[in-house]
Amino acid sequence: MGMGWGWLFLALLIVGSVLLVVALVRGWSGRGDAPRSTDRSRAREVLDERYARGEIDTDEYQDRVQQMGERE
């Protein structure tokens, strides 16, 4: 009977290890994409703020939005 529990423990250990590796890989790869999208949205946010304060005119605003590859 002791041998049965040993196999169960080994199986749970393997499954847990695989799940841990999958979670680490997903977390690691997810962090690489997040800053890029956040930086782009932050750039647009700053541009919108400058336009709202009147620091840049409509033509400059539209030109910079176009350079960022976004639409108004």
mmCIF file of the N, C-alpha and C atoms, coordinates in Angstrom:
data_MODEL
# 
_entry.id   MODEL 
# 
loop_
_atom_site.group_PDB 
_atom_site.id 
_atom_site.type_symbol 
_atom_site.label_atom_id 
_atom_site.label_alt_id 
_atom_site.label_comp_id 
_atom_site.label_asym_id 
_atom_site.label_entity_id 
_atom_site.label_seq_id 
_atom_site.pdbx_PDB_ins_code 
_atom_site.Cartn_x 
_atom_site.Cartn_y 
_atom_site.Cartn_z 
_atom_site.occupancy 
_atom_site.B_iso_or_equiv 
_atom_site.pdbx_formal_charge 
_atom_site.auth_seq_id 
_atom_site.auth_comp_id 
_atom_site.auth_asym_id 
_atom_site.auth_atom_id 
_atom_site.pdbx_PDB_model_num 
ATOM 1   N N  . MET A 1 1  ? 0.819  -1.198 0.000   1.00 0.00 ? 1  MET A N  1 
ATOM 2   C CA . MET A 1 1  ? 0.000  0.000  0.000   1.00 0.00 ? 1  MET A CA 1 
ATOM 3   C C  . MET A 1 1  ? 0.863  1.262  0.000   1.00 0.00 ? 1  MET A C  1 
ATOM 4   N N  . GLY A 1 2  ? 2.005  1.205  0.624   1.00 0.00 ? 2  GLY A N  1 
ATOM 5   C CA . GLY A 1 2  ? 2.900  2.350  0.647   1.00 0.00 ? 2  GLY A CA 1 
ATOM 6   C C  . GLY A 1 2  ? 3.377  2.722  -0.740  1.00 0.00 ? 2  GLY A C  1 
ATOM 7   N N  . MET A 1 3  ? 3.506  1.762  -1.611  1.00 0.00 ? 3  MET A N  1 
ATOM 8   C CA . MET A 1 3  ? 3.971  2.022  -2.969  1.00 0.00 ? 3  MET A CA 1 
ATOM 9   C C  . MET A 1 3  ? 2.946  2.835  -3.757  1.00 0.00 ? 3  MET A C  1 
ATOM 10  N N  . GLY A 1 4  ? 1.661  2.615  -3.526  1.00 0.00 ? 4  GLY A N  1 
ATOM 11  C CA . GLY A 1 4  ? 0.608  3.367  -4.213  1.00 0.00 ? 4  GLY A CA 1 
ATOM 12  C C  . GLY A 1 4  ? 0.643  4.849  -3.893  1.00 0.00 ? 4  GLY A C  1 
ATOM 13  N N  . TRP A 1 5  ? 0.857  5.169  -2.623  1.00 0.00 ? 5  TRP A N  1 
ATOM 14  C CA . TRP A 1 5  ? 0.950  6.573  -2.239  1.00 0.00 ? 5  TRP A CA 1 
ATOM 15  C C  . TRP A 1 5  ? 2.196  7.235  -2.830  1.00 0.00 ? 5  TRP A C  1 
ATOM 16  N N  . GLY A 1 6  ? 3.253  6.488  -2.977  1.00 0.00 ? 6  GLY A N  1 
ATOM 17  C CA . GLY A 1 6  ? 4.480  7.019  -3.575  1.00 0.00 ? 6  GLY A CA 1 
ATOM 18  C C  . GLY A 1 6  ? 4.262  7.420  -5.022  1.00 0.00 ? 6  GLY A C  1 
ATOM 19  N N  . TRP A 1 7  ? 3.554  6.590  -5.787  1.00 0.00 ? 7  TRP A N  1 
ATOM 20  C CA . TRP A 1 7  ? 3.253  6.919  -7.179  1.00 0.00 ? 7  TRP A CA 1 
ATOM 21  C C  . TRP A 1 7  ? 2.325  8.132  -7.268  1.00 0.00 ? 7  TRP A C  1 
ATOM 22  N N  . LEU A 1 8  ? 1.369  8.224  -6.377  1.00 0.00 ? 8  LEU A N  1 
ATOM 23  C CA . LEU A 1 8  ? 0.453  9.369  -6.364  1.00 0.00 ? 8  LEU A CA 1 
ATOM 24  C C  . LEU A 1 8  ? 1.221  10.649 -6.065  1.00 0.00 ? 8  LEU A C  1 
ATOM 25  N N  . PHE A 1 9  ? 2.095  10.587 -5.080  1.00 0.00 ? 9  PHE A N  1 
ATOM 26  C CA . PHE A 1 9  ? 2.902  11.762 -4.745  1.00 0.00 ? 9  PHE A CA 1 
ATOM 27  C C  . PHE A 1 9  ? 3.781  12.170 -5.924  1.00 0.00 ? 9  PHE A C  1 
ATOM 28  N N  . LEU A 1 10 ? 4.395  11.207 -6.591  1.00 0.00 ? 10 LEU A N  1 
ATOM 29  C CA . LEU A 1 10 ? 5.248  11.489 -7.741  1.00 0.00 ? 10 LEU A CA 1 
ATOM 30  C C  . LEU A 1 10 ? 4.446  12.116 -8.868  1.00 0.00 ? 10 LEU A C  1 
ATOM 31  N N  . ALA A 1 11 ? 3.252  11.587 -9.134  1.00 0.00 ? 11 ALA A N  1 
ATOM 32  C CA . ALA A 1 11 ? 2.402  12.133 -10.189 1.00 0.00 ? 11 ALA A CA 1 
ATOM 33  C C  . ALA A 1 11 ? 2.000  13.575 -9.860  1.00 0.00 ? 11 ALA A C  1 
ATOM 34  N N  . LEU A 1 12 ? 1.621  13.839 -8.614  1.00 0.00 ? 12 LEU A N  1 
ATOM 35  C CA . LEU A 1 12 ? 1.256  15.201 -8.220  1.00 0.00 ? 12 LEU A CA 1 
ATOM 36  C C  . LEU A 1 12 ? 2.445  16.155 -8.297  1.00 0.00 ? 12 LEU A C  1 
ATOM 37  N N  . LEU A 1 13 ? 3.610  15.660 -7.961  1.00 0.00 ? 13 LEU A N  1 
ATOM 38  C CA . LEU A 1 13 ? 4.819  16.471 -8.043  1.00 0.00 ? 13 LEU A CA 1 
ATOM 39  C C  . LEU A 1 13 ? 5.122  16.850 -9.496  1.00 0.00 ? 13 LEU A C  1 
ATOM 40  N N  . ILE A 1 14 ? 4.976  15.903 -10.399 1.00 0.00 ? 14 ILE A N  1 
ATOM 41  C CA . ILE A 1 14 ? 5.231  16.180 -11.822 1.00 0.00 ? 14 ILE A CA 1 
ATOM 42  C C  . ILE A 1 14 ? 4.210  17.172 -12.369 1.00 0.00 ? 14 ILE A C  1 
ATOM 43  N N  . VAL A 1 15 ? 2.932  16.933 -12.068 1.00 0.00 ? 15 VAL A N  1 
ATOM 44  C CA . VAL A 1 15 ? 1.882  17.848 -12.545 1.00 0.00 ? 15 VAL A CA 1 
ATOM 45  C C  . VAL A 1 15 ? 2.104  19.250 -11.984 1.00 0.00 ? 15 VAL A C  1 
ATOM 46  N N  . GLY A 1 16 ? 2.435  19.346 -10.708 1.00 0.00 ? 16 GLY A N  1 
ATOM 47  C CA . GLY A 1 16 ? 2.690  20.650 -10.099 1.00 0.00 ? 16 GLY A CA 1 
ATOM 48  C C  . GLY A 1 16 ? 3.880  21.358 -10.723 1.00 0.00 ? 16 GLY A C  1 
ATOM 49  N N  . SER A 1 17 ? 4.919  20.612 -11.027 1.00 0.00 ? 17 SER A N  1 
ATOM 50  C CA . SER A 1 17 ? 6.105  21.202 -11.660 1.00 0.00 ? 17 SER A CA 1 
ATOM 51  C C  . SER A 1 17 ? 5.780  21.732 -13.051 1.00 0.00 ? 17 SER A C  1 
ATOM 52  N N  . VAL A 1 18 ? 5.016  20.957 -13.813 1.00 0.00 ? 18 VAL A N  1 
ATOM 53  C CA . VAL A 1 18 ? 4.633  21.396 -15.164 1.00 0.00 ? 18 VAL A CA 1 
ATOM 54  C C  . VAL A 1 18 ? 3.779  22.666 -15.078 1.00 0.00 ? 18 VAL A C  1 
ATOM 55  N N  . LEU A 1 19 ? 2.818  22.694 -14.170 1.00 0.00 ? 19 LEU A N  1 
ATOM 56  C CA . LEU A 1 19 ? 1.980  23.879 -14.017 1.00 0.00 ? 19 LEU A CA 1 
ATOM 57  C C  . LEU A 1 19 ? 2.793  25.102 -13.594 1.00 0.00 ? 19 LEU A C  1 
ATOM 58  N N  . LEU A 1 20 ? 3.760  24.891 -12.741 1.00 0.00 ? 20 LEU A N  1 
ATOM 59  C CA . LEU A 1 20 ? 4.625  25.990 -12.321 1.00 0.00 ? 20 LEU A CA 1 
ATOM 60  C C  . LEU A 1 20 ? 5.431  26.542 -13.494 1.00 0.00 ? 20 LEU A C  1 
ATOM 61  N N  . VAL A 1 21 ? 5.983  25.664 -14.304 1.00 0.00 ? 21 VAL A N  1 
ATOM 62  C CA . VAL A 1 21 ? 6.749  26.104 -15.469 1.00 0.00 ? 21 VAL A CA 1 
ATOM 63  C C  . VAL A 1 21 ? 5.855  26.873 -16.441 1.00 0.00 ? 21 VAL A C  1 
ATOM 64  N N  . VAL A 1 22 ? 4.643  26.361 -16.690 1.00 0.00 ? 22 VAL A N  1 
ATOM 65  C CA . VAL A 1 22 ? 3.717  27.042 -17.600 1.00 0.00 ? 22 VAL A CA 1 
ATOM 66  C C  . VAL A 1 22 ? 3.365  28.426 -17.061 1.00 0.00 ? 22 VAL A C  1 
ATOM 67  N N  . ALA A 1 23 ? 3.097  28.533 -15.767 1.00 0.00 ? 23 ALA A N  1 
ATOM 68  C CA . ALA A 1 23 ? 2.767  29.822 -15.166 1.00 0.00 ? 23 ALA A CA 1 
ATOM 69  C C  . ALA A 1 23 ? 3.938  30.797 -15.270 1.00 0.00 ? 23 ALA A C  1 
ATOM 70  N N  . LEU A 1 24 ? 5.145  30.319 -15.042 1.00 0.00 ? 24 LEU A N  1 
ATOM 71  C CA . LEU A 1 24 ? 6.318  31.190 -15.138 1.00 0.00 ? 24 LEU A CA 1 
ATOM 72  C C  . LEU A 1 24 ? 6.540  31.674 -16.562 1.00 0.00 ? 24 LEU A C  1 
ATOM 73  N N  . VAL A 1 25 ? 6.375  30.789 -17.528 1.00 0.00 ? 25 VAL A N  1 
ATOM 74  C CA . VAL A 1 25 ? 6.568  31.175 -18.931 1.00 0.00 ? 25 VAL A CA 1 
ATOM 75  C C  . VAL A 1 25 ? 5.516  32.197 -19.346 1.00 0.00 ? 25 VAL A C  1 
ATOM 76  N N  . ARG A 1 26 ? 4.277  31.976 -18.957 1.00 0.00 ? 26 ARG A N  1 
ATOM 77  C CA . ARG A 1 26 ? 3.221  32.942 -19.299 1.00 0.00 ? 26 ARG A CA 1 
ATOM 78  C C  . ARG A 1 26 ? 3.476  34.285 -18.637 1.00 0.00 ? 26 ARG A C  1 
ATOM 79  N N  . GLY A 1 27 ? 3.867  34.287 -17.401 1.00 0.00 ? 27 GLY A N  1 
ATOM 80  C CA . GLY A 1 27 ? 4.145  35.536 -16.705 1.00 0.00 ? 27 GLY A CA 1 
ATOM 81  C C  . GLY A 1 27 ? 5.330  36.271 -17.279 1.00 0.00 ? 27 GLY A C  1 
ATOM 82  N N  . TRP A 1 28 ? 6.335  35.524 -17.623 1.00 0.00 ? 28 TRP A N  1 
ATOM 83  C CA . TRP A 1 28 ? 7.536  36.113 -18.190 1.00 0.00 ? 28 TRP A CA 1 
ATOM 84  C C  . TRP A 1 28 ? 7.269  36.719 -19.558 1.00 0.00 ? 28 TRP A C  1 
ATOM 85  N N  . SER A 1 29 ? 6.598  36.011 -20.421 1.00 0.00 ? 29 SER A N  1 
ATOM 86  C CA . SER A 1 29 ? 6.336  36.512 -21.769 1.00 0.00 ? 29 SER A CA 1 
ATOM 87  C C  . SER A 1 29 ? 5.319  37.632 -21.750 1.00 0.00 ? 29 SER A C  1 
ATOM 88  N N  . GLY A 1 30 ? 4.400  37.634 -20.801 1.00 0.00 ? 30 GLY A N  1 
ATOM 89  C CA . GLY A 1 30 ? 3.406  38.694 -20.711 1.00 0.00 ? 30 GLY A CA 1 
ATOM 90  C C  . GLY A 1 30 ? 4.003  40.032 -20.344 1.00 0.00 ? 30 GLY A C  1 
ATOM 91  N N  . ARG A 1 31 ? 5.038  40.025 -19.518 1.00 0.00 ? 31 ARG A N  1 
ATOM 92  C CA . ARG A 1 31 ? 5.675  41.271 -19.101 1.00 0.00 ? 31 ARG A CA 1 
ATOM 93  C C  . ARG A 1 31 ? 6.397  41.951 -20.248 1.00 0.00 ? 31 ARG A C  1 
ATOM 94  N N  . GLY A 1 32 ? 6.871  41.211 -21.198 1.00 0.00 ? 32 GLY A N  1 
ATOM 95  C CA . GLY A 1 32 ? 7.587  41.806 -22.322 1.00 0.00 ? 32 GLY A CA 1 
ATOM 96  C C  . GLY A 1 32 ? 6.691  42.630 -23.208 1.00 0.00 ? 32 GLY A C  1 
ATOM 97  N N  . ASP A 1 33 ? 5.427  42.304 -23.314 1.00 0.00 ? 33 ASP A N  1 
ATOM 98  C CA . ASP A 1 33 ? 4.516  43.027 -24.186 1.00 0.00 ? 33 ASP A CA 1 
ATOM 99  C C  . ASP A 1 33 ? 3.878  44.227 -23.508 1.00 0.00 ? 33 ASP A C  1 
ATOM 100 N N  . ALA A 1 34 ? 3.671  44.169 -22.239 1.00 0.00 ? 34 ALA A N  1 
ATOM 101 C CA . ALA A 1 34 ? 2.932  45.207 -21.540 1.00 0.00 ? 34 ALA A CA 1 
ATOM 102 C C  . ALA A 1 34 ? 3.561  46.593 -21.637 1.00 0.00 ? 34 ALA A C  1 
ATOM 103 N N  . PRO A 1 35 ? 4.861  46.772 -21.401 1.00 0.00 ? 35 PRO A N  1 
ATOM 104 C CA . PRO A 1 35 ? 5.403  48.123 -21.437 1.00 0.00 ? 35 PRO A CA 1 
ATOM 105 C C  . PRO A 1 35 ? 5.252  48.810 -22.780 1.00 0.00 ? 35 PRO A C  1 
ATOM 106 N N  . ARG A 1 36 ? 5.372  48.059 -23.857 1.00 0.00 ? 36 ARG A N  1 
ATOM 107 C CA . ARG A 1 36 ? 5.245  48.683 -25.168 1.00 0.00 ? 36 ARG A CA 1 
ATOM 108 C C  . ARG A 1 36 ? 3.875  49.310 -25.360 1.00 0.00 ? 36 ARG A C  1 
ATOM 109 N N  . SER A 1 37 ? 2.809  48.571 -25.066 1.00 0.00 ? 37 SER A N  1 
ATOM 110 C CA . SER A 1 37 ? 1.473  49.111 -25.236 1.00 0.00 ? 37 SER A CA 1 
ATOM 111 C C  . SER A 1 37 ? 1.211  50.232 -24.237 1.00 0.00 ? 37 SER A C  1 
ATOM 112 N N  . THR A 1 38 ? 1.748  50.117 -23.035 1.00 0.00 ? 38 THR A N  1 
ATOM 113 C CA . THR A 1 38 ? 1.575  51.158 -22.031 1.00 0.00 ? 38 THR A CA 1 
ATOM 114 C C  . THR A 1 38 ? 2.320  52.419 -22.443 1.00 0.00 ? 38 THR A C  1 
ATOM 115 N N  . ASP A 1 39 ? 3.539  52.271 -22.970 1.00 0.00 ? 39 ASP A N  1 
ATOM 116 C CA . ASP A 1 39 ? 4.306  53.432 -23.413 1.00 0.00 ? 39 ASP A CA 1 
ATOM 117 C C  . ASP A 1 39 ? 3.580  54.146 -24.539 1.00 0.00 ? 39 ASP A C  1 
ATOM 118 N N  . ARG A 1 40 ? 3.029  53.401 -25.472 1.00 0.00 ? 40 ARG A N  1 
ATOM 119 C CA . ARG A 1 40 ? 2.339  54.016 -26.596 1.00 0.00 ? 40 ARG A CA 1 
ATOM 120 C C  . ARG A 1 40 ? 1.107  54.771 -26.112 1.00 0.00 ? 40 ARG A C  1 
ATOM 121 N N  . SER A 1 41 ? 0.323  54.167 -25.239 1.00 0.00 ? 41 SER A N  1 
ATOM 122 C CA . SER A 1 41 ? -0.868 54.847 -24.745 1.00 0.00 ? 41 SER A CA 1 
ATOM 123 C C  . SER A 1 41 ? -0.485 56.055 -23.890 1.00 0.00 ? 41 SER A C  1 
ATOM 124 N N  . ARG A 1 42 ? 0.622  55.954 -23.154 1.00 0.00 ? 42 ARG A N  1 
ATOM 125 C CA . ARG A 1 42 ? 1.089  57.092 -22.353 1.00 0.00 ? 42 ARG A CA 1 
ATOM 126 C C  . ARG A 1 42 ? 1.535  58.225 -23.272 1.00 0.00 ? 42 ARG A C  1 
ATOM 127 N N  . ALA A 1 43 ? 2.180  57.912 -24.385 1.00 0.00 ? 43 ALA A N  1 
ATOM 128 C CA . ALA A 1 43 ? 2.597  58.942 -25.336 1.00 0.00 ? 43 ALA A CA 1 
ATOM 129 C C  . ALA A 1 43 ? 1.373  59.657 -25.898 1.00 0.00 ? 43 ALA A C  1 
ATOM 130 N N  . ARG A 1 44 ? 0.353  58.887 -26.221 1.00 0.00 ? 44 ARG A N  1 
ATOM 131 C CA . ARG A 1 44 ? -0.878 59.485 -26.744 1.00 0.00 ? 44 ARG A CA 1 
ATOM 132 C C  . ARG A 1 44 ? -1.545 60.351 -25.672 1.00 0.00 ? 44 ARG A C  1 
ATOM 133 N N  . GLU A 1 45 ? -1.502 59.898 -24.443 1.00 0.00 ? 45 GLU A N  1 
ATOM 134 C CA . GLU A 1 45 ? -2.085 60.647 -23.334 1.00 0.00 ? 45 GLU A CA 1 
ATOM 135 C C  . GLU A 1 45 ? -1.391 61.994 -23.165 1.00 0.00 ? 45 GLU A C  1 
ATOM 136 N N  . VAL A 1 46 ? -0.068 61.999 -23.221 1.00 0.00 ? 46 VAL A N  1 
ATOM 137 C CA . VAL A 1 46 ? 0.694  63.242 -23.103 1.00 0.00 ? 46 VAL A CA 1 
ATOM 138 C C  . VAL A 1 46 ? 0.380  64.165 -24.271 1.00 0.00 ? 46 VAL A C  1 
ATOM 139 N N  . LEU A 1 47 ? 0.289  63.603 -25.464 1.00 0.00 ? 47 LEU A N  1 
ATOM 140 C CA . LEU A 1 47 ? -0.034 64.400 -26.640 1.00 0.00 ? 47 LEU A CA 1 
ATOM 141 C C  . LEU A 1 47 ? -1.413 65.026 -26.504 1.00 0.00 ? 47 LEU A C  1 
ATOM 142 N N  . ASP A 1 48 ? -2.377 64.256 -26.042 1.00 0.00 ? 48 ASP A N  1 
ATOM 143 C CA . ASP A 1 48 ? -3.729 64.779 -25.827 1.00 0.00 ? 48 ASP A CA 1 
ATOM 144 C C  . ASP A 1 48 ? -3.729 65.917 -24.802 1.00 0.00 ? 48 ASP A C  1 
ATOM 145 N N  . GLU A 1 49 ? -2.949 65.741 -23.733 1.00 0.00 ? 49 GLU A N  1 
ATOM 146 C CA . GLU A 1 49 ? -2.872 66.781 -22.704 1.00 0.00 ? 49 GLU A CA 1 
ATOM 147 C C  . GLU A 1 49 ? -2.259 68.063 -23.256 1.00 0.00 ? 49 GLU A C  1 
ATOM 148 N N  . ARG A 1 50 ? -1.214 67.930 -24.041 1.00 0.00 ? 50 ARG A N  1 
ATOM 149 C CA . ARG A 1 50 ? -0.576 69.115 -24.622 1.00 0.00 ? 50 ARG A CA 1 
ATOM 150 C C  . ARG A 1 50 ? -1.520 69.833 -25.573 1.00 0.00 ? 50 ARG A C  1 
ATOM 151 N N  . TYR A 1 51 ? -2.281 69.067 -26.338 1.00 0.00 ? 51 TYR A N  1 
ATOM 152 C CA . TYR A 1 51 ? -3.257 69.653 -27.260 1.00 0.00 ? 51 TYR A CA 1 
ATOM 153 C C  . TYR A 1 51 ? -4.364 70.360 -26.476 1.00 0.00 ? 51 TYR A C  1 
ATOM 154 N N  . ALA A 1 52 ? -4.831 69.748 -25.398 1.00 0.00 ? 52 ALA A N  1 
ATOM 155 C CA . ALA A 1 52 ? -5.894 70.347 -24.591 1.00 0.00 ? 52 ALA A CA 1 
ATOM 156 C C  . ALA A 1 52 ? -5.435 71.639 -23.923 1.00 0.00 ? 52 ALA A C  1 
ATOM 157 N N  . ARG A 1 53 ? -4.160 71.706 -23.534 1.00 0.00 ? 53 ARG A N  1 
ATOM 158 C CA . ARG A 1 53 ? -3.634 72.922 -22.905 1.00 0.00 ? 53 ARG A CA 1 
ATOM 159 C C  . ARG A 1 53 ? -3.314 74.014 -23.926 1.00 0.00 ? 53 ARG A C  1 
ATOM 160 N N  . GLY A 1 54 ? -3.352 73.674 -25.206 1.00 0.00 ? 54 GLY A N  1 
ATOM 161 C CA . GLY A 1 54 ? -3.059 74.653 -26.246 1.00 0.00 ? 54 GLY A CA 1 
ATOM 162 C C  . GLY A 1 54 ? -1.588 74.794 -26.557 1.00 0.00 ? 54 GLY A C  1 
ATOM 163 N N  . GLU A 1 55 ? -0.767 73.858 -26.108 1.00 0.00 ? 55 GLU A N  1 
ATOM 164 C CA . GLU A 1 55 ? 0.669  73.925 -26.373 1.00 0.00 ? 55 GLU A CA 1 
ATOM 165 C C  . GLU A 1 55 ? 0.997  73.601 -27.829 1.00 0.00 ? 55 GLU A C  1 
ATOM 166 N N  . ILE A 1 56 ? 0.162  72.801 -28.462 1.00 0.00 ? 56 ILE A N  1 
ATOM 167 C CA . ILE A 1 56 ? 0.355  72.472 -29.877 1.00 0.00 ? 56 ILE A CA 1 
ATOM 168 C C  . ILE A 1 56 ? -0.960 72.735 -30.613 1.00 0.00 ? 56 ILE A C  1 
ATOM 169 N N  . ASP A 1 57 ? -0.850 73.072 -31.896 1.00 0.00 ? 57 ASP A N  1 
ATOM 170 C CA . ASP A 1 57 ? -2.059 73.346 -32.677 1.00 0.00 ? 57 ASP A CA 1 
ATOM 171 C C  . ASP A 1 57 ? -2.595 72.060 -33.310 1.00 0.00 ? 57 ASP A C  1 
ATOM 172 N N  . THR A 1 58 ? -3.728 72.194 -33.996 1.00 0.00 ? 58 THR A N  1 
ATOM 173 C CA . THR A 1 58 ? -4.420 71.032 -34.546 1.00 0.00 ? 58 THR A CA 1 
ATOM 174 C C  . THR A 1 58 ? -3.573 70.312 -35.585 1.00 0.00 ? 58 THR A C  1 
ATOM 175 N N  . ASP A 1 59 ? -2.898 71.053 -36.453 1.00 0.00 ? 59 ASP A N  1 
ATOM 176 C CA . ASP A 1 59 ? -2.077 70.419 -37.493 1.00 0.00 ? 59 ASP A CA 1 
ATOM 177 C C  . ASP A 1 59 ? -0.931 69.602 -36.884 1.00 0.00 ? 59 ASP A C  1 
ATOM 178 N N  . GLU A 1 60 ? -0.257 70.182 -35.898 1.00 0.00 ? 60 GLU A N  1 
ATOM 179 C CA . GLU A 1 60 ? 0.841  69.459 -35.250 1.00 0.00 ? 60 GLU A CA 1 
ATOM 180 C C  . GLU A 1 60 ? 0.318  68.229 -34.509 1.00 0.00 ? 60 GLU A C  1 
ATOM 181 N N  . TYR A 1 61 ? -0.824 68.382 -33.860 1.00 0.00 ? 61 TYR A N  1 
ATOM 182 C CA . TYR A 1 61 ? -1.436 67.252 -33.146 1.00 0.00 ? 61 TYR A CA 1 
ATOM 183 C C  . TYR A 1 61 ? -1.739 66.104 -34.111 1.00 0.00 ? 61 TYR A C  1 
ATOM 184 N N  . GLN A 1 62 ? -2.414 66.426 -35.212 1.00 0.00 ? 62 GLN A N  1 
ATOM 185 C CA . GLN A 1 62 ? -2.777 65.397 -36.190 1.00 0.00 ? 62 GLN A CA 1 
ATOM 186 C C  . GLN A 1 62 ? -1.545 64.751 -36.810 1.00 0.00 ? 62 GLN A C  1 
ATOM 187 N N  . ASP A 1 63 ? -0.515 65.553 -37.060 1.00 0.00 ? 63 ASP A N  1 
ATOM 188 C CA . ASP A 1 63 ? 0.723  65.018 -37.631 1.00 0.00 ? 63 ASP A CA 1 
ATOM 189 C C  . ASP A 1 63 ? 1.388  64.036 -36.671 1.00 0.00 ? 63 ASP A C  1 
ATOM 190 N N  . ARG A 1 64 ? 1.436  64.374 -35.410 1.00 0.00 ? 64 ARG A N  1 
ATOM 191 C CA . ARG A 1 64 ? 2.074  63.485 -34.421 1.00 0.00 ? 64 ARG A CA 1 
ATOM 192 C C  . ARG A 1 64 ? 1.259  62.216 -34.193 1.00 0.00 ? 64 ARG A C  1 
ATOM 193 N N  . VAL A 1 65 ? -0.065 62.341 -34.205 1.00 0.00 ? 65 VAL A N  1 
ATOM 194 C CA . VAL A 1 65 ? -0.905 61.154 -34.073 1.00 0.00 ? 65 VAL A CA 1 
ATOM 195 C C  . VAL A 1 65 ? -0.658 60.227 -35.256 1.00 0.00 ? 65 VAL A C  1 
ATOM 196 N N  . GLN A 1 66 ? -0.557 60.794 -36.437 1.00 0.00 ? 66 GLN A N  1 
ATOM 197 C CA . GLN A 1 66 ? -0.304 60.001 -37.639 1.00 0.00 ? 66 GLN A CA 1 
ATOM 198 C C  . GLN A 1 66 ? 1.075  59.337 -37.562 1.00 0.00 ? 66 GLN A C  1 
ATOM 199 N N  . GLN A 1 67 ? 2.067  60.033 -37.046 1.00 0.00 ? 67 GLN A N  1 
ATOM 200 C CA . GLN A 1 67 ? 3.406  59.460 -36.911 1.00 0.00 ? 67 GLN A CA 1 
ATOM 201 C C  . GLN A 1 67 ? 3.420  58.306 -35.915 1.00 0.00 ? 67 GLN A C  1 
ATOM 202 N N  . MET A 1 68 ? 2.569  58.372 -34.913 1.00 0.00 ? 68 MET A N  1 
ATOM 203 C CA . MET A 1 68 ? 2.479  57.291 -33.941 1.00 0.00 ? 68 MET A CA 1 
ATOM 204 C C  . MET A 1 68 ? 1.706  56.098 -34.504 1.00 0.00 ? 68 MET A C  1 
ATOM 205 N N  . GLY A 1 69 ? 1.041  56.311 -35.623 1.00 0.00 ? 69 GLY A N  1 
ATOM 206 C CA . GLY A 1 69 ? 0.298  55.209 -36.234 1.00 0.00 ? 69 GLY A CA 1 
ATOM 207 C C  . GLY A 1 69 ? -1.058 54.996 -35.626 1.00 0.00 ? 69 GLY A C  1 
ATOM 208 N N  . GLU A 1 70 ? -1.608 56.030 -35.029 1.00 0.00 ? 70 GLU A N  1 
ATOM 209 C CA . GLU A 1 70 ? -2.922 55.938 -34.409 1.00 0.00 ? 70 GLU A CA 1 
ATOM 210 C C  . GLU A 1 70 ? -3.881 56.884 -35.095 1.00 0.00 ? 70 GLU A C  1 
ATOM 211 N N  . ARG A 1 71 ? -5.150 56.620 -34.863 1.00 0.00 ? 71 ARG A N  1 
ATOM 212 C CA . ARG A 1 71 ? -6.189 57.502 -35.381 1.00 0.00 ? 71 ARG A CA 1 
ATOM 213 C C  . ARG A 1 71 ? -6.737 58.342 -34.248 1.00 0.00 ? 71 ARG A C  1 
ATOM 214 N N  . GLU A 1 72 ? -7.315 59.467 -34.626 1.00 0.00 ? 72 GLU A N  1 
ATOM 215 C CA . GLU A 1 72 ? -7.912 60.347 -33.614 1.00 0.00 ? 72 GLU A CA 1 
ATOM 216 C C  . GLU A 1 72 ? -9.124 59.728 -33.000 1.00 0.00 ? 72 GLU A C  1 
# 
